[in-house]
């Protein structure tokens, strides 16, 4: 009797296995939960890995203070439904402490997330952070381990990573060091959407086509919000858009789309010609190596 | 192709070869011809190609890596790439071909089911071809594609291609590749022109075999789950005592990924190393209750009897005569820059169990260029040796040739916690 499980079952099984290794090997892990689609897949995987028991880790959101309210409401609702503890570590707190000093009041805050994350790791003594990063997102990620070692400063050193063989994951660390575990490393954007469809996962409404005020700036669609106002000479349009990724308001752009169901989004994803980050992450376009640089500084 | 088919399977493969063999071009070509490369990536590559003074798009730049690598002109690490055809989802492990070669290739091969070994048609079989083949065999890969590349540079000459294939067959039989049940497929190609990768080419119409993509698409990756023994290493024990649901107070479930075989409801099982027996009451994945669990599934199982099961134990069928062992001999690939010191204690991580281990003896070392065995007293980076271990705690192991999941282990340095070696068990004490 010859059998092989389907690719979604295989990806799910691999992710469950990785999460259970974190639970088995780490003393004090945490799951990074943003309310975004990738971290929602992580939550479903955690349910499959640990129910009927509780998750062996709390959830944590690094809140830049620049989030779409739909996403924040969704985040709180989801944590509540699951009955799991949610820690919110906020950039505002780091700013008040003086550990984050903005150069300009309205500048994008994504890069400062690392500081708040590292402070939270220190405060709660986390030895492992489970994140929803995928290797297909970006070329610095293509070389990322499933269990990625970070030193006391949270730094990723691509030259000093542990070889990772078979499905044997070494999550051992000394006090102060930590592991970033990426259970959906081997998933692509399409896999994520297919999984959302199969599992009938709820998503924040901004992932689906909706009307929004935007301006067009250097090829990108920039949403108009209180932190990203239109410049005086810009023409504001009301466009039907959806978000492919959800992050800090100042660096996440929507795409023009009529796709208002998961099924339609999958059709669109299948025929898209631009990568997820290329289209919607304004911060990765700055330089060819910007993700690599951020990871070295302690980013996910 | 960015297909939406949901019921395809996963195939993992690696590519072996150095930059000069056209390995990056081959991967670039596969991704390009299956429409995996999207416009913005392509325009970046176009820019980079122009910057480097090239007129056409250089497909090898698709696999261009980190800033640190570009600055030093080297590749540091295994990179993973993805494409999908609708029949299959593919995961490519792209191992760089410079120094650290053995270490990177063993890492990439450990999760692969197929290896593509590139040969430059102008050069034929080189020492490195032999090295790649040996490592492929060592890591137990059962499907090899010998990609005779750069056929365009030898005018698609059939007789030259044939003589490369013949040479390889002689070598393969010399290292016993042909006896190990390995299936070897030869393909003439030009990655640069895209010949025989996804599309055929008229210049090679003397070749009637499949294209590379056809080989990948048709490979049977299914496992004979009834033939192979059940191995379920327990990763985590679920005891929801603090739950609000009173029915769950006595509930206990055991969680792990089935490394091989088939598990069914009412199967008689035993727990190793304690040898306590019970029967399977329930198998589930999340809310879904299943009649059976198979190879590669992560399941949650409960038993009819209350017996003690912890992380690191293994469930096998009750009639299996597998026992735990406190010693074995294995082929070890040393991964660390720091030499193995025979007097130190290391940690051996095997399935979900980790034990302290001592080196009982280093029996021999493989000369990776001549493939001959040599005497050894220590191990350096990239060395492959036959090593006998003594374990502090019993491990439940199979020979690697019988079971990749339960025959493999990694060696961890007790003080740095770095992964310093990889092992494949050859004989059990």
Interface residues (C-beta under 8 A of the other chain):
Chain A: X1 X2 X3 X4 X5 X6 X7 X8 X9 X10 X11 X12 X13 X14 X16 X17 X20 X21 X23 X24 X47 X48 X49 X50 X51 X52 X53 X54 X56 X135 X136 X139 X140 X142 X143 X158 X159 X161 X162 X163 X164 X165 X166 X167 X168 X170 X172 X173 X174 X185 X186 X188 X190 X191 X194 X198 X266 X267 X269 X270 X271 X272 X273 X274 X275 X278 X279 X288 X289 X292 X293
Chain B: X2 X3 X4 X6 X7 X8 X9 X10 X38 X39 X40 X41 X44 X64 X65 X66 X67 X68 X76 X77 X78 X79 X80 X81 X82 X84 X88 X89 X91 X103 X106 X107 X110 X111 X220 X221 X222 X223 X224 X225 X226 X235 X236 X238 X239 X240 X242 X243 X245 X248 X251 X253 X255 X256 X257 X262 X285 X286 X287 X294 X295 X296 X297 X298 X311 X335 X349 X350 X351 X352 X404 X405 X408 X409 X410 X412 X417 X418 X419 X422
